[in-house]
Structure formats: structure tokens, C-alpha cells
Amino acid sequence: MEFKNFAEFKGMEGKQLPVSEWITVTQEMINAFAEATLDFQWIHIDVEKANKFSPFKTPIAHGFMSVSLLSKFVESVVVIKSAKMGINYGLNKVRFPHHVAVNSKLRAKITVAKIEDYAENAIKTFWDCTVEIEGVEKPACVGQFITLTFE
């Protein structure tokens, strides 16, 4: 969805956005996330050991990887043309109800829970997010993502 400015976007408060496109979580992405976060737990990066000893019988993505995709999911469904910059502000009530097996496809359902004015030229947006796994009933991640956007 595209909005001319903050005033137009504020009409989305309390409404659900279009569902994002699917993103496939590859082993390469999981390995890169391990490198970036220094979390080298074998359940994520040792394919042979995970296939043999993990209760999931395959490598799984880091829980925080699902959270890190929230900004990409939001960015993929909302454009505010007057925005000059956006930053992450924080998270509320984040949970990881289901593991994300390697090669799973994820997408997000997002509702604009609340929009507040922030400073003279910015808004704080509270996004209620559910990251779904294709073919799995339980979500990978649920939580509220908070951003600041500047005009």
C-alpha cells in the first residue's frame, strides 16, 4: 500500500495491511545470521548433526531471525512517500510459538495497532505482527514491532 504522507497513513490505524509475500529461509541465511549474531548453536548451523540428533530432524532458524525479518515484511507492504528515514524503536510481547525449519517459507500478517506523533516531523507506529510458516498452523513469531518514521 502506498500513502502520500503521514496524514494519509494515519487512516490505517487499527486496520490490517495486505499479507506480505513469502520469504524462503535458506541454510545460507541461517548461517549468515549466526555469523552476524555470533550464535553458532549446532541446531542452526550443523546440518548433519541437526538431521541426526535434533528433535526437528533438520536445522532450524534462530528465533530472533524471525523478528529481524519484521522490518522487511513491513517495508514490503507499506510505502509512505513523504518518509525520509525509518528506524526500529523496539518490540513488545514477542513470542516464538513454532520453530522455523530450514527451507520454510515465511510471510507476515500485520495490523497497524497504533500511530502516535513523535517529535515535530516523525511518527511512532505500533505494528501487531504474526509471522506465518507455510503449511504450519502455529506461527513462527508473534509480537508488536515499533518503528519511528521521519518526514
DSSP file (Angstrom, degrees, kcal/mol; ACC not computed):
  #  RESIDUE AA STRUCTURE BP1 BP2  ACC     N-H-->O    O-->H-N    N-H-->O    O-->H-N    TCO  KAPPA ALPHA  PHI   PSI    X-CA   Y-CA   Z-CA
    1    1 A M              0   0    0      0, 0.0    78,-2.4     0, 0.0     2,-0.4   0.000 360.0 360.0 360.0 142.0    0.0    0.0    0.0
    2    2 A E  E     -a   79   0A   0     76,-0.2     2,-0.4    78,-0.1    78,-0.2  -0.942 360.0-171.6-119.0 135.3    1.2    3.4   -0.8
    3    3 A F  E     -a   80   0A   0     76,-3.0    78,-3.1    -2,-0.4    79,-0.3  -0.961  23.3-141.6-126.3 142.2    0.5    6.6    1.1
    4    4 A K  S    S-     0   0    0     -2,-0.4    78,-0.6    76,-0.2     2,-0.3   0.901  77.7 -24.9 -67.4 -42.1    1.3   10.2    0.2
    5    5 A N  S  > S-     0   0    0     76,-0.2     4,-2.2    77,-0.1     5,-0.2  -0.885  76.4 -76.3-158.6-177.1    2.2   11.3    3.7
    6    6 A F  H  > S+     0   0    0     -2,-0.3     4,-2.5     1,-0.2     5,-0.2   0.895 122.6  58.3 -61.4 -41.7    1.7   10.7    7.4
    7    7 A A  H  4 S+     0   0    0      1,-0.2     4,-0.4     2,-0.2    -1,-0.2   0.915 110.3  43.0 -57.3 -44.0   -1.7   12.3    7.4
    8    8 A E  H >4 S+     0   0    0      1,-0.2     3,-1.2     2,-0.2    -1,-0.2   0.906 112.9  52.5 -68.1 -41.8   -2.9    9.8    4.8
    9    9 A F  H >< S+     0   0    0     -4,-2.2     3,-2.7     1,-0.2    -2,-0.2   0.834  94.3  71.2 -63.9 -33.1   -1.2    6.8    6.5
   10   10 A K  G >< S+     0   0    0     -4,-2.5     3,-1.4     1,-0.3    -1,-0.2   0.718  82.9  72.2 -60.1 -19.8   -2.9    7.6    9.9
   11   11 A G  G <  S+     0   0    0     -3,-1.2    -1,-0.3    -4,-0.4    -2,-0.2   0.604  86.4  66.9 -68.0 -10.9   -6.1    6.4    8.4
   12   12 A M  G X   +     0   0    0     -3,-2.7     3,-2.6    -4,-0.1   100,-0.4   0.523  68.4 128.7 -86.8  -6.5   -4.7    2.9    8.6
   13   13 A E  T <  S+     0   0    0     -3,-1.4   100,-0.2     1,-0.3     3,-0.1  -0.271  80.1  12.0 -55.5 129.0   -4.7    2.9   12.4
   14   14 A G  T 3  S+     0   0    0     98,-4.3     2,-0.3     1,-0.3    -1,-0.3   0.461 107.4 113.4  83.8   2.1   -6.5   -0.3   13.6
   15   15 A K    <   -     0   0    0     -3,-2.6    97,-2.7    97,-0.4     2,-0.3  -0.782  66.2-118.5-112.0 151.9   -6.5   -1.9   10.1
   16   16 A Q  B     -B  111   0B   0     -2,-0.3    95,-0.3    95,-0.3     3,-0.1  -0.652  25.5-139.3 -85.3 141.2   -4.8   -4.9    8.7
   17   17 A L        -     0   0    0     93,-3.3    93,-0.3    -2,-0.3     3,-0.1  -0.427  38.4 -77.2 -87.3 167.9   -2.4   -4.5    5.8
   18   18 A P        -     0   0    0      0, 0.0    92,-0.2     0, 0.0    -1,-0.2  -0.365  59.4 -96.6 -60.7 149.2   -2.1   -6.8    2.9
   19   19 A V        -     0   0    0     90,-0.1    90,-0.2     1,-0.1    -3,-0.0  -0.451  44.6-115.8 -67.9 140.4   -0.3  -10.1    3.7
   20   20 A S        -     0   0    0     88,-2.2    -1,-0.1     1,-0.1     2,-0.1  -0.170  31.6 -93.2 -71.4 168.9    3.4  -10.0    2.7
   21   21 A E        -     0   0    0      1,-0.1    87,-0.3    52,-0.1     2,-0.2  -0.377  50.6 -92.0 -72.7 161.4    5.0  -12.2    0.1
   22   22 A W        -     0   0    0     85,-0.1     2,-0.4    -2,-0.1    85,-0.2  -0.520  34.6-159.7 -75.4 143.6    6.6  -15.4    1.2
   23   23 A I  E     -C  106   0B   0     83,-2.8    83,-2.9    -2,-0.2     2,-0.5  -0.998  13.2-137.9-122.2 127.4   10.3  -15.4    2.1
   24   24 A T  E     -C  105   0B   0     -2,-0.4     2,-0.9    81,-0.2    81,-0.2  -0.742  11.8-141.0 -86.2 128.1   12.2  -18.8    2.0
   25   25 A V        -     0   0    0     79,-2.9    78,-3.6    -2,-0.5    79,-0.4  -0.794  27.1-168.5 -91.8 105.4   14.6  -19.2    4.9
   26   26 A T     >  -     0   0    0     -2,-0.9     4,-2.1    76,-0.2     5,-0.1  -0.436  35.8-112.6 -91.9 165.1   17.6  -20.9    3.5
   27   27 A Q  H  > S+     0   0    0      1,-0.2     4,-2.8     2,-0.2     5,-0.2   0.861 119.3  58.1 -62.9 -34.7   20.6  -22.5    5.2
   28   28 A E  H  > S+     0   0    0      2,-0.2     4,-2.4     1,-0.2    -1,-0.2   0.908 106.1  47.9 -62.3 -41.6   22.7  -19.7    3.8
   29   29 A M  H  > S+     0   0    0      2,-0.2     4,-2.4     1,-0.2    -2,-0.2   0.918 112.0  49.7 -63.9 -43.2   20.5  -17.1    5.5
   30   30 A I  H  X S+     0   0    0     -4,-2.1     4,-2.3     2,-0.2    -2,-0.2   0.919 111.7  48.4 -62.3 -44.0   20.7  -19.1    8.8
   31   31 A N  H  X S+     0   0    0     -4,-2.8     4,-2.3     1,-0.2    -1,-0.2   0.903 111.4  49.7 -63.1 -41.5   24.5  -19.3    8.6
   32   32 A A  H  X S+     0   0    0     -4,-2.4     4,-2.5     2,-0.2    -1,-0.2   0.888 110.2  50.7 -65.0 -38.4   24.8  -15.6    7.8
   33   33 A F  H  X S+     0   0    0     -4,-2.4     4,-2.2     2,-0.2     6,-0.3   0.903 108.9  52.0 -65.0 -40.5   22.5  -14.8   10.8
   34   34 A A  H  X>S+     0   0    0     -4,-2.3     4,-1.6     1,-0.2     5,-1.0   0.921 110.7  48.3 -59.9 -44.1   24.7  -17.0   13.0
   35   35 A E  H  <5S+     0   0    0     -4,-2.3    -2,-0.2     1,-0.2    -1,-0.2   0.922 113.0  47.4 -61.2 -45.0   27.8  -15.1   11.8
   36   36 A A  H  <5S+     0   0    0     -4,-2.5    -1,-0.2     1,-0.2    -2,-0.2   0.837 123.3  32.3 -68.1 -32.7   26.1  -11.7   12.4
   37   37 A T  H  <5S-     0   0    0     -4,-2.2    -1,-0.2    -5,-0.2    -2,-0.2   0.489 100.1-126.5-104.2  -5.2   24.9  -12.6   15.9
   38   38 A L  T  <5 +     0   0    0     -4,-1.6     2,-0.8    -5,-0.2    -3,-0.2   0.786  64.5 138.1  61.1  29.3   27.7  -15.0   17.0
   39   39 A D      < +     0   0    0     -5,-1.0    -1,-0.2    -6,-0.3    -2,-0.1  -0.842  18.5 164.7-106.3  93.6   25.1  -17.6   17.8
   40   40 A F        +     0   0    0     -2,-0.8    -1,-0.1    -3,-0.1     5,-0.1  -0.049  10.0 158.3-103.2  30.8   26.7  -20.8   16.4
   41   41 A Q    >>  -     0   0    0      1,-0.1     3,-2.2     2,-0.1     4,-1.3  -0.312  47.9-126.1 -56.9 135.0   24.5  -23.3   18.2
   42   42 A W  H 3> S+     0   0    0      1,-0.3     4,-1.9     2,-0.2     8,-0.3   0.778 104.2  71.8 -59.0 -29.5   24.6  -26.6   16.3
   43   43 A I  H 34 S+     0   0    0      1,-0.2    17,-2.0     2,-0.2    -1,-0.3   0.741 109.2  35.6 -58.7 -21.8   20.8  -26.8   15.9
   44   44 A H  H <4 S+     0   0    0     -3,-2.2    -2,-0.2    15,-0.2    -1,-0.2   0.835 130.8  21.1 -97.2 -42.2   21.1  -23.9   13.5
   45   45 A I  H  < S+     0   0    0     -4,-1.3     2,-1.1     1,-0.1    -3,-0.2   0.639  98.9  79.8-114.0 -16.1   24.4  -24.5   11.5
   46   46 A D     X  -     0   0    0     -4,-1.9     4,-3.0    -5,-0.2     5,-0.3  -0.747  53.8-178.5 -98.2  91.6   25.5  -28.1   11.7
   47   47 A V  H  > S+     0   0    0     -2,-1.1     4,-2.7     1,-0.2     5,-0.2   0.909  78.6  47.8 -58.4 -48.5   23.2  -29.7    9.1
   48   48 A E  H  > S+     0   0    0      1,-0.2     4,-1.5     2,-0.2    -1,-0.2   0.928 115.7  43.9 -62.1 -46.0   24.5  -33.3    9.6
   49   49 A K  H  >>S+     0   0    0      2,-0.2     4,-3.5     1,-0.2     5,-0.6   0.901 114.2  50.3 -67.1 -41.0   24.2  -33.2   13.4
   50   50 A A  H  X5S+     0   0    0     -4,-3.0     4,-1.3    -8,-0.3     7,-0.4   0.911 109.4  51.2 -63.7 -42.0   20.8  -31.5   13.2
   51   51 A N  H  <5S+     0   0    0     -4,-2.7    -1,-0.2    -5,-0.3    -2,-0.2   0.850 120.8  34.9 -62.1 -33.8   19.5  -34.1   10.8
   52   52 A K  H  <5S+     0   0    0     -4,-1.5    -2,-0.2    -5,-0.2    -1,-0.2   0.882 132.9  18.6 -89.2 -42.7   20.7  -36.9   13.1
   53   53 A F  H  <5S+     0   0    0     -4,-3.5    -3,-0.2    -5,-0.2    -2,-0.1   0.631  92.2 101.4-112.6 -17.2   20.2  -35.6   16.6
   54   54 A S  S ><<S-     0   0    0     -4,-1.3     3,-1.0    -5,-0.6    -4,-0.0  -0.414  70.4-131.6 -71.0 144.5   17.7  -32.7   16.6
   55   55 A P  T 3  S+     0   0    0      0, 0.0    -1,-0.1     0, 0.0    -4,-0.0   0.707 112.6  53.3 -64.8 -16.8   14.2  -33.4   17.7
   56   56 A F  T 3  S-     0   0    0      2,-0.2    -5,-0.1    -6,-0.1    -6,-0.1   0.560 102.1-137.1 -92.9 -11.3   13.2  -31.5   14.5
   57   57 A K  S <  S+     0   0    0     -3,-1.0    -6,-0.2    -7,-0.4    -7,-0.1   0.708  78.6  57.3  61.1  24.1   15.4  -33.7   12.3
   58   58 A T  S    S-     0   0    0     -8,-0.3    -2,-0.2   -15,-0.1    -1,-0.1  -0.951  98.7 -80.8-166.7 159.1   16.6  -30.6   10.4
   59   59 A P        -     0   0    0      0, 0.0    43,-2.5     0, 0.0     2,-0.3  -0.380  45.3-152.4 -64.3 150.2   18.4  -27.4   11.1
   60   60 A I  B     -G  101   0C   0    -17,-2.0    41,-0.2    41,-0.2     2,-0.1  -0.920  15.7-109.7-123.8 153.2   16.1  -24.6   12.4
   61   61 A A        -     0   0    0     39,-3.1    39,-0.4    -2,-0.3     2,-0.1  -0.395  42.1 -94.9 -74.0 155.3   16.4  -20.8   12.1
   62   62 A H    >>  -     0   0    0      1,-0.1     3,-1.2   -32,-0.1     4,-0.9  -0.456  30.0-125.8 -63.9 141.2   17.2  -18.7   15.2
   63   63 A G  H >> S+     0   0    0      1,-0.3     4,-1.1     2,-0.2     3,-0.9   0.906 111.7  56.9 -55.9 -41.6   14.1  -17.3   16.8
   64   64 A F  H 3> S+     0   0    0      1,-0.3     4,-2.3     2,-0.2    -1,-0.3   0.680  93.0  69.4 -68.1 -15.4   15.5  -13.8   16.6
   65   65 A M  H <> S+     0   0    0     -3,-1.2     4,-1.1     2,-0.2    -1,-0.3   0.907  96.7  52.3 -66.2 -40.1   15.8  -14.3   12.8
   66   66 A S  H X< S+     0   0    0     -3,-0.9     3,-0.5    -4,-0.9     4,-0.3   0.918 110.7  47.7 -59.6 -43.2   12.0  -14.2   12.5
   67   67 A V  H >< S+     0   0    0     -4,-1.1     3,-1.8     1,-0.2     4,-0.4   0.901 106.0  57.8 -63.7 -40.9   12.0  -11.0   14.5
   68   68 A S  H 3< S+     0   0    0     -4,-2.3     4,-0.4     1,-0.3     3,-0.4   0.744 100.0  59.1 -65.4 -21.0   14.7   -9.5   12.3
   69   69 A L  T <X S+     0   0    0     -4,-1.1     4,-2.5    -3,-0.5    -1,-0.3   0.592  81.3  87.5 -80.9 -10.4   12.6  -10.1    9.2
   70   70 A L  H <> S+     0   0    0     -3,-1.8     4,-2.8    -4,-0.3     5,-0.2   0.903  85.7  51.5 -58.2 -42.9    9.8   -7.8   10.6
   71   71 A S  H  > S+     0   0    0     -4,-0.4     4,-2.6    -3,-0.4    -1,-0.2   0.901 111.0  48.9 -62.8 -38.1   11.2   -4.7    9.2
   72   72 A K  H  > S+     0   0    0     -4,-0.4     4,-1.7     2,-0.2    -1,-0.2   0.917 111.5  49.5 -64.6 -43.4   11.5   -6.3    5.7
   73   73 A F  H  X S+     0   0    0     -4,-2.5     4,-0.7     2,-0.2    -2,-0.2   0.934 113.8  44.9 -62.3 -46.1    7.9   -7.5    5.9
   74   74 A V  H >X S+     0   0    0     -4,-2.8     4,-1.7     1,-0.2     3,-1.5   0.950 112.7  51.2 -61.8 -48.7    6.6   -4.1    6.9
   75   75 A E  H 3< S+     0   0    0     -4,-2.6    -1,-0.2     1,-0.3    -2,-0.2   0.804 105.6  57.6 -58.7 -30.0    8.7   -2.4    4.2
   76   76 A S  H 3< S+     0   0    0     -4,-1.7    -1,-0.3     1,-0.2    -2,-0.2   0.665 115.8  32.8 -78.4 -15.2    7.3   -4.8    1.6
   77   77 A V  H << S+     0   0    0     -3,-1.5     2,-0.4    -4,-0.7    -2,-0.2   0.552 115.6  51.8-116.8 -11.0    3.7   -3.9    2.2
   78   78 A V     <  +     0   0    0     -4,-1.7     2,-0.4    -5,-0.1   -76,-0.2  -0.992  50.7 176.7-133.8 131.8    3.7   -0.2    3.2
   79   79 A V  E     -a    2   0A   0    -78,-2.4   -76,-3.0    -2,-0.4     2,-0.7  -0.994   9.9-167.5-129.7 125.6    5.3    2.9    1.5
   80   80 A I  E >   -a    3   0A   0     -2,-0.4     3,-1.9   -78,-0.2   -76,-0.2  -0.943  12.2-156.5-109.6 108.1    4.9    6.4    2.8
   81   81 A K  T 3  S+     0   0    0    -78,-3.1   -76,-0.2    -2,-0.7   -77,-0.2   0.788  88.9  53.2 -59.7 -31.8    6.2    8.6    0.0
   82   82 A S  T 3  S+     0   0    0    -78,-0.6    -1,-0.3   -79,-0.3     2,-0.1   0.570  83.1 114.5 -81.3  -6.9    7.0   11.6    2.2
   83   83 A A    <   -     0   0    0     -3,-1.9    68,-0.3     1,-0.2     3,-0.1  -0.418  39.5-179.0 -69.7 134.8    9.1    9.5    4.6
   84   84 A K        -     0   0    0     66,-3.7     2,-0.3     1,-0.4    67,-0.2   0.714  67.6  -2.9 -99.9 -29.8   12.8   10.3    4.6
   85   85 A M  E     -D  150   0B   0     65,-1.4    65,-3.3     2,-0.0    -1,-0.4  -0.981  55.1-161.2-163.4 147.0   14.0    7.7    7.1
   86   86 A G  E     -D  149   0B   0     -2,-0.3     2,-0.3    63,-0.2    63,-0.2  -0.990  10.2-175.9-133.4 146.1   12.7    4.9    9.4
   87   87 A I  E     -D  148   0B   0     61,-2.7    61,-2.6    -2,-0.3     2,-0.3  -0.967  32.5-103.9-137.0 155.5   14.3    3.2   12.4
   88   88 A N  E     -D  147   0B   0     -2,-0.3    59,-0.2    59,-0.2     3,-0.1  -0.597  30.5-179.6 -75.0 136.8   13.5    0.4   14.7
   89   89 A Y  E     -     0   0B   0     57,-3.1     2,-0.3     1,-0.4    58,-0.2   0.697  49.9 -77.4-108.8 -31.2   12.3    1.6   18.1
   90   90 A G  E     -D  146   0B   0     56,-1.6    56,-2.7     2,-0.0    -1,-0.4  -0.982  37.9 -91.9 160.2-169.6   11.6   -1.7   19.9
   91   91 A L  E     -D  145   0B   0     -2,-0.3     2,-0.4    54,-0.2    54,-0.2  -0.975  19.9-159.2-140.1 149.0    9.4   -4.7   20.4
   92   92 A N  E    S-D  144   0B   0     52,-2.6    52,-3.0    -2,-0.3    -2,-0.0  -0.984  70.3  -6.0-127.6 142.6    6.6   -5.7   22.8
   93   93 A K  E    S-     0   0B   0     -2,-0.4     2,-0.4    50,-0.2    -1,-0.1   0.836  76.1-179.1  50.1  51.0    5.2   -9.1   23.7
   94   94 A V  E     +     0   0B   0     49,-0.2     2,-0.3    50,-0.1    49,-0.2  -0.677   4.5 170.4 -87.2 134.2    7.4  -11.2   21.4
   95   95 A R  E     -D  142   0B   0     47,-2.6    47,-2.1    -2,-0.4     0, 0.0  -0.966  30.4-146.4-139.1 155.6    6.9  -15.0   21.3
   96   96 A F        +     0   0    0     -2,-0.3    45,-0.2    45,-0.2    44,-0.1  -0.749  22.0 172.4-121.9  80.6    8.1  -17.8   19.1
   97   97 A P        +     0   0    0      0, 0.0     2,-0.3     0, 0.0    43,-0.2   0.750  66.6  24.7 -64.8 -25.4    5.3  -20.4   19.1
   98   98 A H  S    S-     0   0    0     41,-0.7    38,-0.0    42,-0.4     2,-0.0  -0.999  80.7-112.8-144.5 143.0    6.8  -22.7   16.5
   99   99 A H        -     0   0    0     -2,-0.3     2,-0.6     1,-0.1   -37,-0.1  -0.290  25.5-129.7 -68.0 157.2   10.3  -23.5   15.2
  100  100 A V        -     0   0    0    -39,-0.4   -39,-3.1    40,-0.1     2,-0.1  -0.919  21.9-150.6-112.6 104.5   11.3  -22.5   11.6
  101  101 A A  B >   -G   60   0C   0     -2,-0.6     3,-1.9   -41,-0.2   -41,-0.2  -0.406  35.3 -85.4 -71.6 148.8   12.8  -25.4    9.8
  102  102 A V  T 3  S+     0   0    0    -43,-2.5   -76,-0.2     1,-0.3    -1,-0.1  -0.241 116.9  23.2 -52.7 142.3   15.4  -24.7    7.1
  103  103 A N  T 3  S+     0   0    0    -78,-3.6    -1,-0.3     1,-0.3   -77,-0.2   0.528  89.4 143.1  71.2  11.0   13.7  -24.0    3.7
  104  104 A S    <   -     0   0    0     -3,-1.9   -79,-2.9   -79,-0.4     2,-0.5  -0.428  49.4-127.0 -70.2 154.5   10.4  -23.0    5.3
  105  105 A K  E     -C   24   0B   0    -81,-0.2    29,-2.7    29,-0.2     2,-0.3  -0.918  26.9-167.7-105.6 131.7    8.5  -20.1    3.7
  106  106 A L  E     +CE  23 133B   0    -83,-2.9   -83,-2.8    -2,-0.5     2,-0.3  -0.883  12.3 167.6-117.8 148.4    7.5  -17.2    6.0
  107  107 A R  E     - E   0 132B   0     25,-1.6    25,-2.9    -2,-0.3     2,-0.4  -0.948  24.7-124.8-147.7 167.7    5.1  -14.3    5.5
  108  108 A A  E     - E   0 131B   0     -2,-0.3   -88,-2.2   -87,-0.3     2,-0.5  -0.942   6.4-157.1-124.8 140.4    3.6  -11.7    7.8
  109  109 A K  E     - E   0 130B   0     21,-2.5    21,-2.2    -2,-0.4     2,-0.4  -0.963  28.9-171.9-104.6 127.1    0.1  -10.6    8.7
  110  110 A I  E     - E   0 129B   0     -2,-0.5   -93,-3.3   -93,-0.3     2,-0.4  -0.975  16.9-169.9-131.6 132.6    0.4   -7.1   10.0
  111  111 A T  E     -BE  16 128B   0     17,-2.4    17,-2.7    -2,-0.4     2,-1.3  -0.968  28.6-127.3-117.2 136.6   -2.1   -4.7   11.7
  112  112 A V  E     + E   0 127B   0    -97,-2.7   -98,-4.3    -2,-0.4   -97,-0.4  -0.700  33.9 178.3 -80.4  96.3   -1.4   -1.1   12.3
  113  113 A A  E     -     0   0B   0     13,-1.9     2,-0.3    -2,-1.3    -1,-0.2   0.911  58.7  -9.8 -70.6 -43.9   -2.2   -1.1   16.0
  114  114 A K  E     - E   0 126B   0     12,-1.3    12,-3.0    -3,-0.2     2,-0.4  -0.992  51.2-157.8-158.5 146.6   -1.5    2.5   16.9
  115  115 A I  E     - E   0 125B   0     -2,-0.3     2,-0.4    10,-0.2    10,-0.2  -0.995  17.4-177.6-129.6 125.6    0.2    5.6   15.4
  116  116 A E  E     - E   0 124B   0      8,-2.9     8,-3.2    -2,-0.4     2,-0.2  -0.934  31.5-111.3-121.3 145.1    1.5    8.4   17.6
  117  117 A D  E     - E   0 123B   0     -2,-0.4     2,-0.4     6,-0.2     6,-0.3  -0.508  34.5-167.7 -66.6 143.6    3.1   11.7   16.7
  118  118 A Y  E  >  - E   0 122B   0      4,-3.1     4,-0.8     1,-0.2     3,-0.2  -0.952  50.8 -35.1-140.9 115.6    6.7   11.7   17.7
  119  119 A A  T  4 S-     0   0    0     -2,-0.4     3,-0.4     1,-0.2    -1,-0.2  -0.144  98.4 -55.8  60.3-165.1    8.7   14.9   17.7
  120  120 A E  T  4 S+     0   0    0      1,-0.2    -1,-0.2    -3,-0.1    -3,-0.0   0.827 134.5  21.7 -78.9 -32.8    7.9   17.6   15.2
  121  121 A N  T  4 S+     0   0    0     -3,-0.2    30,-3.0    -4,-0.0     2,-0.3  -0.048 109.7  76.0-129.6  33.4    8.4   15.5   12.0
  122  122 A A  E  <  -EF 118 150B   0     -4,-0.8    -4,-3.1    -3,-0.4     2,-0.3  -0.949  52.4-150.4-144.1 160.8    8.0   11.9   13.0
  123  123 A I  E     -EF 117 149B   0     26,-2.2    26,-2.4    -2,-0.3     2,-0.5  -0.961  12.9-141.1-128.5 151.4    5.5    9.2   13.9
  124  124 A K  E     -EF 116 148B   0     -8,-3.2    -8,-2.9    -2,-0.3     2,-0.4  -0.964  23.4-163.5-109.0 123.0    5.8    6.2   16.1
  125  125 A T  E     -EF 115 147B   0     22,-2.4    22,-2.2    -2,-0.5     2,-0.6  -0.916  11.4-154.2-114.4 133.7    4.0    3.2   14.7
  126  126 A F  E     -EF 114 146B   0    -12,-3.0   -13,-1.9    -2,-0.4   -12,-1.3  -0.929  15.1-166.5-106.0 114.6    3.0    0.0   16.6
  127  127 A W  E     -EF 112 145B   0     18,-3.4    18,-2.7    -2,-0.6     2,-0.7  -0.906  12.8-148.7-107.2 117.4    2.7   -2.9   14.3
  128  128 A D  E     -EF 111 144B   0    -17,-2.7   -17,-2.4    -2,-0.6     2,-0.4  -0.788  30.0-169.6 -84.3 118.5    0.9   -6.1   15.5
  129  129 A C  E     -EF 110 143B   0     14,-3.2    14,-2.1    -2,-0.7     2,-0.4  -0.893  26.1-175.3-121.6 139.6    2.7   -8.9   13.6
  130  130 A T  E     -EF 109 142B   0    -21,-2.2   -21,-2.5    -2,-0.4     2,-0.7  -0.979  15.6-154.2-127.7 117.8    2.2  -12.6   13.1
  131  131 A V  E     -EF 108 141B   0     10,-3.3     9,-2.6    -2,-0.4    10,-1.2  -0.836  18.4-157.4 -94.8 114.3    4.9  -14.4   11.1
  132  132 A E  E     -E  107   0B   0    -25,-2.9   -25,-1.6    -2,-0.7     2,-0.5  -0.600  10.3-142.8 -93.4 150.7    3.3  -17.4    9.5
  133  133 A I  E >   -E  106   0B   0      3,-0.5     3,-2.3     5,-0.4   -27,-0.2  -0.961  33.3-108.6-110.2 126.7    5.0  -20.6    8.3
  134  134 A E  T 3  S+     0   0    0    -29,-2.7   -29,-0.2    -2,-0.5     3,-0.1  -0.325 102.1   6.3 -57.0 126.5    3.6  -22.1    5.1
  135  135 A G  T 3  S+     0   0    0      1,-0.2     2,-0.4    -2,-0.1    -1,-0.3   0.496 107.2 106.3  81.4   4.7    1.7  -25.3    5.9
  136  136 A V    <   -     0   0    0     -3,-2.3    -3,-0.5     1,-0.1    -1,-0.2  -0.964  58.7-151.6-120.7 133.0    2.1  -24.9    9.7
  137  137 A E  S    S+     0   0    0     -2,-0.4    -1,-0.1    -3,-0.1    -2,-0.1   0.928  79.9  65.9 -68.8 -45.7   -0.8  -23.9   11.9
  138  138 A K  S    S-     0   0    0      1,-0.1    -5,-0.4   -41,-0.1     2,-0.1  -0.522  88.9-117.3 -78.5 144.8    1.2  -22.2   14.7
  139  139 A P        -     0   0    0      0, 0.0   -41,-0.7     0, 0.0    -7,-0.2  -0.386   6.7-133.1 -77.6 159.2    3.1  -19.0   13.8
  140  140 A A  S    S+     0   0    0     -9,-2.6   -42,-0.4     1,-0.3     2,-0.3   0.846  88.6   2.2 -73.1 -36.7    6.9  -18.7   13.9
  141  141 A C  E     - F   0 131B   0    -10,-1.2   -10,-3.3   -45,-0.2     2,-0.4  -0.992  57.3-174.2-155.4 139.5    6.6  -15.4   15.7
  142  142 A V  E     +DF  95 130B   0    -47,-2.1   -47,-2.6    -2,-0.3     2,-0.3  -0.993  33.4 109.2-132.4 144.0    4.0  -13.1   17.2
  143  143 A G  E     - F   0 129B   0    -14,-2.1   -14,-3.2    -2,-0.4     2,-0.6  -0.967  62.2 -84.4 171.4 175.9    4.7   -9.7   18.6
  144  144 A Q  E     -DF  92 128B   0    -52,-3.0   -52,-2.6    -2,-0.3     2,-0.4  -0.940  34.7-160.2-110.7 122.9    4.4   -5.9   18.4
  145  145 A F  E     -DF  91 127B   0    -18,-2.7   -18,-3.4    -2,-0.6     2,-0.4  -0.843   6.3-157.6-102.1 134.4    7.1   -4.2   16.4
  146  146 A I  E     +DF  90 126B   0    -56,-2.7   -57,-3.1    -2,-0.4   -56,-1.6  -0.956  13.3 178.2-120.1 130.7    7.6   -0.4   17.0
  147  147 A T  E     -DF  88 125B   0    -22,-2.2   -22,-2.4    -2,-0.4     2,-0.4  -0.902  23.0-141.9-127.1 156.7    9.1    2.0   14.4
  148  148 A L  E     -DF  87 124B   0    -61,-2.6   -61,-2.7    -2,-0.3     2,-0.4  -0.974  19.9-169.6-111.8 133.8    9.9    5.6   14.1
  149  149 A T  E     -DF  86 123B   0    -26,-2.4   -26,-2.2    -2,-0.4     2,-0.4  -0.990   5.1-155.7-127.2 134.8    9.5    7.2   10.7
  150  150 A F  E      DF  85 122B   0    -65,-3.3   -66,-3.7    -2,-0.4   -65,-1.4  -0.883 360.0 360.0-114.7 138.7   10.6   10.7    9.9
  151  151 A E              0   0    0    -30,-3.0   -29,-0.1    -2,-0.4    -1,-0.1   0.374 360.0 360.0 -97.8 360.0    9.4   13.1    7.2
